[in-house]
Every structure is written in C-alpha cells, then in structure tokens.
Amino acid sequence: MSIDGQSTPAPDESVRPAVSAPRRAVIVGGNRIPFARAGGAYAKSSNQDMLTAALDGLIARFGLQDERIGQVAAGAVLKHSRDFNLTREAVLGSALSAETPVYDLQQACATGLETVVGLANKIKLGQIDSAIAGGVDSASDAPVVVSEGLRDIILDLNRAKSLPQRLQILSRLRPKDLAPLAPGTAEPRTGLSMGEHQALTTAQWQISREAQDELALNSHRNLAAAYDSGFFDDLLTPYRGLTRDANLRADTSLEKLASLKPVFGRNLGAGATMTAGNSTPLTDGASTVLLASDDWADARDLPKLAAVVDAEAAAVDFVHGKDGLLMAPVFAVPRLLARQNLTLGDFDFFEIHEAFAATVLSTLAAWEDEEFCRTRLGLDGAFGSVDRSRLNVNGSSLAAGHPFAATGGRIVSSLAKMLHAKADAEGRPVRGLVSVCAAGGQGVVAILESV
Amino acid sequence: MTDTYTRLVNSGAGRNLARKLGLPQPAVLRRYQPGQPLVVGPVVVVGNSPAADSLATELLSWDLDVRRHAVPAEKLGAIILVLDELEHPADLEQPVLSAAGSLRDLRAGGRVITVSRPAAGVSSPAAAAARQGVDGFLRSLAKELRAGATANGVLLSDGTTTTSPSALGAIRFFLSSRSAFVDGQFLTVSSPDGALPANTDRPLEGKVAVVTGAARGIGAQIARTLHRDGAMLVLVDIPAAGDQLAAVANEVRGTALQLDISGADAGARILEHAAQRHGRLDIVVHNAGITRDKLLANMDHSRWNSVININIAAQLRINEALLAADHFRSSPRIVSVASTSGIAGNRGQTNYAASKAGVMGMVRATAPLLAASGGTINAVAPGFIETEMTARIPFAVREVARRLNSLQQGGLPADVAETIAFLASDAAGGINGEVLRVCGQNLVGA
C-alpha cells in the first residue's frame, strides 16, 4: 500500500525485534529549579548559573560530591556564542569531579529529552556507567545579535590593515545597522512564529477554544495539586527565592481563561482560539536527570525509578504545509510503539509536552482520525485514543512554563517518579510515554518503564 | 567569629581602656581544631581516693602532663578535683583549699573539673549535704574564673567510676576546647556503657547521622562538625530552604533530604532515606526549630501552634518512628536542641519556652526507652549564640544579652555543635536523659 506520509511498520513486520539492549539504563532521579517567567526571578541569571544550580541540587540529593560521572550532556536553545562549552562550564562550577566529561547538545525544545536518550544509549552499550542529562534556557538573558550590516563592518574592520582602510569601512555604517536584532521564535523558512504555525494546525484539526482552555485549566490544577501533595519535594530545589513555578496559577478558572483575547491566528477572525492562557509563556529554568546502569546505582545504594526503554525521533515537512510544525510526534509515536509491540492502551501515563494546549489536542485528534492514520501513517485504521485521565496528571508546560531545553528533564524525572510509585502501589510494571515537539518540525518521543 | 567588642578589648589600647573603665573584658576563647593538644600545660588531679589514682593513671595514657600536687608559680592547664568519697561537708575543705592555692596559676582558657557523686538517692543527710555542696561550690567557682577558663562537674551515678568510658568521655570533653562555651554545668554519668574512640580526632567515624534544620545557622554548623568528626550525613530541612540545604550538603559531602518535619510521615521518610543510602541510622539531631514571639496577651492560634508543632510535637512523632525502626537499634543516639528559654523563661516566648521545656521533658522520659537498645537521648540548651537570628535583636538588647554570662560573650554555633557531637559519640554512651547547657553560665536560669 502506498501512502502519502510516513509509514508505520506493523508490529509483526517490524524491521527489528523489540530492542534488547545488553543492559538497562535506569533513571535514579532528577532535580530542577522552579521555572520562572521571563523577566522574573531569574532575569539576571545566566544559563550557566541556572544549570549549575540544578546540578548542585542533584548532587546534594544523591551525594554525588566529587563523583566522576561517566558523561554529562545538556544544552540550551537560546545560547550565547561565548557559551560554546556551557555544560562543561556548569560542571566545573558544580560539586562534581572536575574530571567529568561533558558535551553540549542543541535540538530545540527536544534538547532535554534527546540528552536523556543519547546518554541512556551510551549506558546500554556499556560505554559509560553513569550520566547526567539536562537542559537550561533563559528567555530573559537571551543573546542579542547585531545587524548583518554591522557584523559585516566589524569583521572587515578586524581585517583592515591601515587607518584609511578603517575609515573607509566605517563610512559604510548607517543608523539602521545599529539596531540590534532581538531573538525570536520565528521559523527561518516560513517567517511564522511557532504560535502562528500552531494556529494553522489548530484550525486544521478544528480544536475548540473550550477544549484548549480546559486542558490549560487541568494543567494548572494538576500541577498545583502535585505541589500541595509534596510531589516535587525530591524533584526540585528552590532558586533565587522561588519555591514553585512562577507561572502556576492555582486559582485560575475556565471563566478567567475564557476572558483572554486570542494572541495567535488572529487573521482567522472568529476562528482564533489560542490565548496567552492556553499557550506556554517564555520561561527561564533548568533541569537535570541522573541516569545509571543497575550496577552503578546499586553500588552507591541509589534508588532506581524507571528504565529508559526506547526512543524515536521524527520530522515533518511543515515548510510546504504538508504537516503542522509541531506534529512530528504524531509520526514518531506509532513507529516507536510498533517497534516495541505496544499500543496506546499499554501505557499508564502519557506526558505530552504542552507547547500549546492545541498541540496536545491536535496530536490526539490526529491519532483518533481514521482517514489520517490510514493515509499518512499507513495504519489500517485510527491509531487510538489516549485516556485523558492518564495525560499530564501532575501538570505540564502550560502551568509549569517551558524553558525550552529544560522541559525534557522536567518531564522525564517527574514521570520516572510517578512510574515507580504506581508500580510500587500496584505490584506490576508500569509504562509511560513521553512526547516532545520541537522547532524545525521535529519531535522526540520515548518510553519509560518502572523498575 | 568573635564579636567586635571582644576583639576590641583584646587589643593593646582597648585592653587598657576597658581595664581603666572597669568594663567587661571577655576573653577570646580557645576553640577546637583537629590535632590541637587536649590541654595546654600540666593537669593537676586533686584527691586521695583510689578513683583519683586510677583517673590520674588513665590521664597519663592520654599523654597529658599529670601532677598530683601543683608546683607553686607553674602555669597549669587544668585542675581536676576528685570528690567521689565525700561523707560530710567538712570533707570538702582539704581538696577545695588545695585547689584554691593553684587557681592563680591557671592558664587563660584553663579548666577546673569536679568529679563527684550525685546527691539524689543517697540516704545519709551529711553525705547528701556534701554532695550537694559541690554543686554550689562549682557554680560559684565558675563565676570567679577569668580569661576564658571554665569550671564544670561530672557526677558519677552508682555503678560508675572515674574510669567508666563516659566519665572519661565527659572529662575529656570538659578539658578540651570543644567545651569552650560550656561553663558552670554538671553532667551525670548514669551507666558504665559507652566506649572511647579509637581515633580521638574522628570520634564519629563511620556513623550515619541525620541533622534537621541543617540549611543554616546552628544546624549547618552541626553538619560541619559531625562531618569533621567522621560522620556520614543526611541533612533535612523544609523544601523552601532546599537551595541552602544543597549548598551545606555539598560542602559536607552529605545528602539533602527536603521535607517538612511536621509532616505525619517525616520519621518514615527519614528512616527510608537513611536505610536506602546507608543501610542504617546511628545519630539523629533534632535541631529544626522556629520562633514566633508574641506576648501571651497577643498570642494567636497559628503562632502558638506552629511553634509547638515544629519544636516538640514533630520530635515526639519522629522519635516514635525511630524507636520502632529496625535500622535504629545499634547504640542509637538522639540529641535534641532545647534552649535556656525553656529553663529560665523569656518574655514574649511562652510558646517557644513551652516547646523547649517540652523537649527536656521528652528527653528524660525517652531515655529509658532507648536504654534498652544501648541507646541514649540527651538535649543541649543553648544560651545566647551568635546567629542570623540573634543578629536581628536590637543592638543594645543584644549587647547586654551577650555579656550576661560568666564568659561575657555570646557563644558560637560551633560551641553548640561540639557539645552535640560529644553527646552523639560512643564516648557518651553512659550519659542518658541529660540536658547540658551551652550558655557560658548564663546568669538567668538554673
């Protein structure tokens, strides 16, 4: 059968058997700092400051002082050029051994999850025994870039050999060259912001304003309840006076959310549904996850919460409008589940990153659409439904905020803790699915299973 | 750090000025550093009993310069009066006056220690009078000593002698600079349990200790001191103080456990953490505490309740979990932080004083429950300690408060921590249900 999409192998014709790695990579735990709204509590904190703080909290929680970790990987989406060794610098400023090797990674909003996947694979292969994955982003302390004209002049000046040459180059300078370029989230190939892209997808899948506001409300309620129950006591270390995510509105309501004016897709007129309440705000924050082989964790009497089972990345052609910018996970999840012989019914928890409420709802709608699943995923019928009572049960990005590269670590640590607790309570293995969409039409998804 | 006034009157010009004006002249106290000599100068052991002889022999094995008679005009490090055979108040004269002749030869920061029997429980009125007499004698002498010298007493219950491990442990503690701010106090050795450490510089080697309220102040210092003495640490504080807690944990190579000790499952979570990471738990220091000062007339529900809840109810609940736990059975130690406010009372602190007096009551009643597993529970009662909290007291009040003790200065968090470290050690295994004040012999209270 030929389809106009990305085929999903049927479980029985999988190219590979379910991955049987030589050994497991387990999640020991995590630590993040509370997320702050851009321009808020961390307005004067750099990426390096925040990542170091998140690392030091993790080190303190698990007694990793002076430990030489196999490898640390983290990254930031909005990154100063001077921070080419951001993670290494953070490790050198932390209580870890200075002999800990490090790499930086950048994969837009999937950065955090990709560091988990990459390091877990290294552990499974036996290349390393322990790892710390992480991510950080500051929308407040973002790099400001000079104009192309000014950059050109500065570089030419640098190459000039004589005073007349320099004066001649300087004479090219025009007032407009002095205006700095603020960082933006516009896609380079379309010129549309992420929100405008999602507005197109939202309209395509006819996601209602009410459904989006309800998802946002649940995110705030779930996150507030998680804080009240002490869920974050061993997942978070306060920073700069913040003890909870600053974006959390425990007292928000459908009425309040309904009163907000649309900010994206306004050219759709009455069809504009995306507001500041059902979209994530620009956020500052950092997160870390401690990964290990069973032996390494056992030797140090560390807890083992969940294993990183498998992961899949996908990308979509949003440039030509074939798919929505943030819809890559729609393709990644069916491929991943097919490889693992699993269905959506086999999961106890779903963590679908709430870039926008409509992103989550569009993803779910696509999986429930028979036509889409047949023609674009190459399945026999609808991929399936996600049990809403298992979705983002302790809140997600709409409430917590979304410091781009830090979101993966936030989700993985929280999910690992939830899986461990549920497996403990019910005496059976428990599975969770993580899905993170990213700029550039990309997405990374992963399966965690309780240990 | 020594306060500004104390630094001033210990400098050349300041010293002369203070002397001429008759101002208090607090001494810069000698404080403990690993490896420093236990006592600087000879130690005179006064007393003719066999227990005095055996103590002197034991002290010789500590490489001390032990004398049975003082040589006039020779500077002394310490005078130990062994008074274990007093039968009548008249028996005090000979040893006391013999020590009196040496007092002027006591070095700055010198030590006087009495070793006697407790008055309680003895049937002879004359013996009881003599034993009780030591109490008044020692407390008065402590007030006469100058230049950072202190006087403290060890009380030997029936079944213990001068060479019982905890008698030696207490004598060693009082001799050392670890007890710099303990003055005019008695410590009762109630059993021959306990053991002297193999390495006196690391008496807590290999022990697993929990310290609550460890994010700052006295708690953070307790963590540093226990770490220095060799313990592995689990540091507890409320989640909101997690960043400071993490910094302390990383400094002392311990683990940070963010939890509210007033939660119903706090004891279970502490035990679970210690069991998972270390397989056991040896020492619990109940340091976490809060103040919510108000005159009783203005006291409200939340001020009263939060203080009682955190300062004493939480300790009771956690102790219940500890006493029931399999991982807390091998000579366990609990040390609680009480307060001199709980002894003498303090205006505006009815809630705080009730909670801290409650700690002392709890310690006495819990002692027999722990004794069954070779364990002990004791409290320290700090007086005026230089912390962030006391730094917020208005200047004049603070300046008066810190001079109102025999050492004429505030204590340091390290002084409280050293006392806790001693009570948590094997050497204190025969000391149970005691409240030891770390107050420089504060003039208010007992």
HADDOCK unambig.tbl for C-alpha pairs under 7 A between the chains (distance, minus, plus):
assign (segid A and resid 56 and name CA) (segid B and resid 246 and name CA) 6.82 0.50 0.50
assign (segid A and resid 57 and name CA) (segid B and resid 243 and name CA) 6.99 0.50 0.50
assign (segid A and resid 57 and name CA) (segid B and resid 246 and name CA) 5.49 0.50 0.50
assign (segid A and resid 60 and name CA) (segid B and resid 246 and name CA) 5.04 0.50 0.50
assign (segid A and resid 60 and name CA) (segid B and resid 249 and name CA) 5.47 0.50 0.50
assign (segid A and resid 60 and name CA) (segid B and resid 250 and name CA) 5.43 0.50 0.50
assign (segid A and resid 60 and name CA) (segid B and resid 254 and name CA) 6.86 0.50 0.50
assign (segid A and resid 60 and name CA) (segid B and resid 255 and name CA) 5.09 0.50 0.50
assign (segid A and resid 60 and name CA) (segid B and resid 256 and name CA) 5.28 0.50 0.50
assign (segid A and resid 61 and name CA) (segid B and resid 255 and name CA) 5.18 0.50 0.50
assign (segid A and resid 61 and name CA) (segid B and resid 256 and name CA) 4.77 0.50 0.50
assign (segid A and resid 61 and name CA) (segid B and resid 257 and name CA) 6.56 0.50 0.50
assign (segid A and resid 62 and name CA) (segid B and resid 255 and name CA) 5.79 0.50 0.50
assign (segid A and resid 63 and name CA) (segid B and resid 253 and name CA) 6.39 0.50 0.50
assign (segid A and resid 63 and name CA) (segid B and resid 254 and name CA) 5.53 0.50 0.50
assign (segid A and resid 63 and name CA) (segid B and resid 255 and name CA) 4.77 0.50 0.50
assign (segid A and resid 65 and name CA) (segid B and resid 250 and name CA) 6.09 0.50 0.50
assign (segid A and resid 65 and name CA) (segid B and resid 253 and name CA) 5.85 0.50 0.50
assign (segid A and resid 95 and name CA) (segid B and resid 250 and name CA) 6.45 0.50 0.50
assign (segid A and resid 233 and name CA) (segid B and resid 239 and name CA) 5.90 0.50 0.50
assign (segid A and resid 233 and name CA) (segid B and resid 258 and name CA) 5.86 0.50 0.50
assign (segid A and resid 233 and name CA) (segid B and resid 259 and name CA) 6.66 0.50 0.50
assign (segid A and resid 234 and name CA) (segid B and resid 258 and name CA) 6.55 0.50 0.50
assign (segid A and resid 237 and name CA) (segid B and resid 242 and name CA) 5.16 0.50 0.50
assign (segid A and resid 237 and name CA) (segid B and resid 243 and name CA) 5.63 0.50 0.50
assign (segid A and resid 238 and name CA) (segid B and resid 240 and name CA) 6.21 0.50 0.50
assign (segid A and resid 238 and name CA) (segid B and resid 242 and name CA) 5.64 0.50 0.50
assign (segid A and resid 238 and name CA) (segid B and resid 243 and name CA) 5.30 0.50 0.50
assign (segid A and resid 239 and name CA) (segid B and resid 243 and name CA) 6.13 0.50 0.50
assign (segid A and resid 243 and name CA) (segid B and resid 240 and name CA) 5.63 0.50 0.50
assign (segid A and resid 301 and name CA) (segid B and resid 276 and name CA) 6.11 0.50 0.50
assign (segid A and resid 301 and name CA) (segid B and resid 277 and name CA) 5.02 0.50 0.50
assign (segid A and resid 302 and name CA) (segid B and resid 277 and name CA) 6.31 0.50 0.50
